[in-house]
Structure formats: C-alpha cells, structure tokens
C-alpha cells in the first residue's frame, strides 16, 4: 500500500469540508492554493491536478468552481483508493483477457471466484448505467455517454495506458458519476 494514501485522503477530506458554494472569491482563491499544495504531493494525479489549476483560473462563478473542484477531489480520492496506489486491489493489467475487452476495478486479491468467472459487459450496458443514474442533468449524462464511448473505443483498441484510462474515469467523476459503478465489469 502507498504509505501516504491515508494521509492524502484525510487532508483532501479536510479541504472538502472547508469548501462552500457561498465563499467569497478571495477565500476560494486561498482555499484553492492550499489544496493545490496538497495535490502537488500526489504525482499519480497529474491530469486532475491540471484540471484543478484550470478551474482556479477560470472566470466561472465561485459556485460553479466549487461544484467542479468537488468532482475533481472526489476523483482524486477514487484514484488514491485504486490499484494505482496499491490499496488492496489487483491491477487490471495483470488479469487475463476474457474475450471482449473489459476492465475490472473491483476485483480484489482475495476474490478468486471473481477472477475465474467470465465477465461480459457491452457498450449498451455501460450507456444504460449512465442513463439510470439519478440526480444528474441530461447534459452531463450526454457528456458521460461520450466519455464512456471513448473508454470503450480505447479499451477495445488494445491500449493499456492506465494514466489515460484514469483521465477518462476522472472526467466521469467530475460530471458527478461514480466511475467504478458505471464501468464495473470491464477489464483490459
């Protein structure tokens, strides 16, 4: 396990608690700078770090910025809890292919039954999962469907770059989706 994973999660959770939609702009800028210092220590989240910086520089309202950075911080925590940090989950790249390109983010080292079962998920199932999520705008669902299609194309092309995949997953999280639930059953 990454020795700093729990520390990162604790620090990020503390920063998320301080985040308010009604913050004055100057307070948000100070919060953003302090949070960025924490994120600088986590090298594995480079694409999210850049998005975080871009949100801080945008001309959006503070409420819009707050919504965007909440999604980014949620994605950061999911990455910290992912195989990338060695938090008890088997990296997908070590799993054998089982036919169609699939990604299995929820397979643990101790779950041998899941490792031996055939996994079958298709693009239609993934898109249906996006539609079934409650409380997310139609605009965000359409954006998520586009991302899911890109993920599907990426995985079926045989690519195995986990950083690129995590960037796609982070985009889903920023839109308000729990990417592990949407992409459950895929492995590559």
C-alpha positions as CSV (number, residue, x, y, z in Angstrom):
1,X,0.0,0.0,0.0
2,X,1.2,3.5,-0.8
3,X,2.4,4.7,2.6
4,X,0.8,8.1,2.3
5,X,-2.6,7.1,0.9
6,X,-4.5,7.5,4.2
7,X,-2.8,10.9,4.9
8,X,-3.8,12.2,1.4
9,X,-7.4,11.1,1.9
10,X,-7.5,12.7,5.3
11,X,-6.1,16.0,4.0
12,X,-8.4,16.1,1.0
13,X,-11.4,15.3,3.1
14,X,-10.5,18.2,5.4
15,X,-10.2,20.6,2.4
16,X,-13.5,19.4,1.0
17,X,-15.2,20.2,4.3
18,X,-13.9,23.8,4.1
19,X,-15.3,24.2,0.6
20,X,-18.6,26.3,0.4
21,X,-20.6,27.5,-2.6
22,X,-21.1,30.9,-0.9
23,X,-17.4,31.5,-0.3
24,X,-16.1,35.0,-1.2
25,X,-13.8,34.9,-4.2
26,X,-10.7,35.7,-2.1
27,X,-11.5,32.9,0.3
28,X,-11.9,30.5,-2.6
29,X,-8.5,31.6,-4.0
30,X,-6.8,30.9,-0.6
31,X,-8.6,27.6,-0.3
32,X,-7.6,26.6,-3.9
33,X,-3.9,27.5,-3.2
34,X,-3.8,25.5,0.0
35,X,-5.5,22.5,-1.7
36,X,-3.2,22.7,-4.6
37,X,-0.2,22.4,-2.3
38,X,-1.6,19.1,-1.0
39,X,-2.3,17.8,-4.6
40,X,1.3,18.6,-5.6
41,X,2.5,15.8,-3.4
42,X,0.4,13.2,-5.3
43,X,2.3,12.6,-8.5
44,X,-0.1,9.9,-9.8
45,X,-2.9,12.5,-10.4
46,X,-1.2,14.8,-12.9
47,X,-4.2,15.2,-15.3
48,X,-6.5,16.0,-12.4
49,X,-4.0,18.4,-10.9
50,X,-4.0,20.4,-14.2
51,X,-7.9,20.4,-14.3
52,X,-7.8,21.7,-10.7
53,X,-5.5,24.5,-11.7
54,X,-7.6,25.4,-14.7
55,X,-10.8,25.6,-12.6
56,X,-9.0,28.1,-10.3
57,X,-8.0,30.3,-13.2
58,X,-11.4,30.2,-14.9
59,X,-13.8,33.1,-15.0
60,X,-16.7,30.9,-13.7
61,X,-18.6,31.9,-10.6
62,X,-17.4,30.6,-7.2
63,X,-20.4,28.3,-7.0
64,X,-19.5,26.8,-10.4
65,X,-15.9,26.5,-9.4
66,X,-16.9,24.8,-6.1
67,X,-19.0,22.2,-8.0
68,X,-16.2,21.4,-10.4
69,X,-13.5,21.1,-7.7
70,X,-15.7,18.8,-5.6
71,X,-15.9,16.5,-8.5
72,X,-12.1,16.7,-9.0
73,X,-11.4,16.0,-5.4
74,X,-13.8,13.0,-5.5
75,X,-11.9,11.7,-8.5
76,X,-8.6,12.1,-6.6
77,X,-9.9,10.1,-3.6
78,X,-11.1,7.4,-6.0
79,X,-7.6,7.2,-7.6
80,X,-6.0,7.1,-4.2
81,X,-8.3,4.1,-3.4
82,X,-7.4,2.5,-6.7
83,X,-4.8,-0.2,-7.6
84,X,-2.5,2.7,-8.7
85,X,-1.8,3.3,-5.0
86,X,-1.8,-0.4,-4.2
87,X,-4.7,-0.2,-1.8
88,X,-5.6,-3.8,-1.8
89,X,-6.9,-4.1,-5.3
90,X,-5.3,-6.2,-8.1
91,X,-4.1,-4.1,-11.1
92,X,-6.3,-4.7,-14.1
93,X,-3.3,-5.1,-16.4
94,X,-2.3,-8.4,-14.6
95,X,-5.7,-10.0,-15.2
96,X,-6.1,-12.4,-18.2
97,X,-8.3,-11.3,-21.0
98,X,-11.6,-13.0,-21.0
99,X,-12.8,-12.3,-24.5
100,X,-14.2,-8.8,-25.2
101,X,-12.1,-6.0,-23.7
102,X,-13.1,-5.5,-20.2
103,X,-11.9,-3.6,-17.1
104,X,-12.4,-4.9,-13.6
105,X,-11.7,-2.2,-11.0
106,X,-13.5,-4.1,-8.1
107,X,-11.5,-7.4,-8.2
108,X,-9.5,-7.8,-5.0
109,X,-6.6,-10.1,-4.5
110,X,-8.7,-12.4,-2.3
111,X,-11.7,-12.7,-4.6
112,X,-10.6,-15.7,-6.6
113,X,-14.1,-16.6,-7.6
114,X,-14.5,-13.4,-9.5
115,X,-11.1,-13.9,-11.2
116,X,-12.2,-17.2,-12.6
117,X,-15.7,-16.1,-13.8
118,X,-16.4,-15.0,-17.3
119,X,-17.1,-11.3,-17.4
120,X,-19.3,-9.9,-20.1
121,X,-20.2,-6.3,-20.5
122,X,-21.0,-4.4,-23.6
123,X,-21.2,-0.8,-24.6
124,X,-25.0,-0.7,-24.4
125,X,-24.9,-1.9,-20.8
126,X,-22.4,0.8,-19.9
127,X,-24.5,3.5,-21.6
128,X,-27.7,2.2,-19.9
129,X,-25.9,2.5,-16.5
130,X,-25.2,6.2,-17.3
131,X,-28.9,6.7,-18.1
132,X,-30.0,5.0,-14.8
133,X,-28.0,7.4,-12.5
134,X,-30.4,9.6,-10.6
135,X,-29.9,13.3,-9.9
136,X,-27.6,14.2,-12.8
137,X,-28.6,16.5,-15.6
138,X,-29.3,15.3,-19.1
139,X,-26.4,17.4,-20.4
140,X,-24.0,15.7,-18.0
141,X,-25.4,12.3,-19.0
142,X,-24.8,13.0,-22.7
143,X,-21.2,14.2,-21.9
144,X,-20.7,11.0,-19.8
145,X,-22.0,8.8,-22.6
146,X,-19.4,10.4,-24.9
147,X,-16.7,9.6,-22.4
148,X,-17.9,6.0,-22.0
149,X,-17.8,5.6,-25.8
150,X,-14.3,6.9,-25.8
151,X,-13.3,4.5,-23.0
152,X,-14.9,1.6,-24.9
153,X,-13.0,2.5,-28.1
154,X,-9.8,3.0,-26.1
155,X,-10.1,-0.4,-24.4
156,X,-11.2,-2.3,-27.5
157,X,-8.2,-0.8,-29.4
158,X,-6.0,-2.9,-27.1
159,X,-4.4,0.1,-25.3
160,X,-3.2,-0.4,-21.7
161,X,-2.2,3.0,-20.5
162,X,-3.6,3.3,-17.0
163,X,-3.0,7.1,-16.8
164,X,-5.1,7.7,-19.9
165,X,-7.8,5.4,-18.5
166,X,-7.8,7.2,-15.2
167,X,-8.1,10.6,-17.0
168,X,-11.3,9.2,-18.6
169,X,-12.5,8.0,-15.3
170,X,-11.8,11.3,-13.7
171,X,-13.8,13.1,-16.3
172,X,-16.8,10.9,-15.4
173,X,-16.3,11.7,-11.7
174,X,-16.1,15.4,-12.4
175,X,-19.5,15.1,-14.1
176,X,-20.9,13.6,-10.9
177,X,-20.7,9.9,-11.8
178,X,-19.2,7.1,-9.7
179,X,-17.0,5.7,-12.4
180,X,-16.5,2.4,-10.7
181,X,-20.2,1.7,-10.8
182,X,-20.5,2.8,-14.4
183,X,-17.5,0.8,-15.6
184,X,-17.9,-2.3,-13.4
185,X,-17.3,-5.5,-15.3
186,X,-14.7,-4.1,-17.7
187,X,-11.2,-5.3,-17.7
188,X,-8.2,-4.9,-20.1
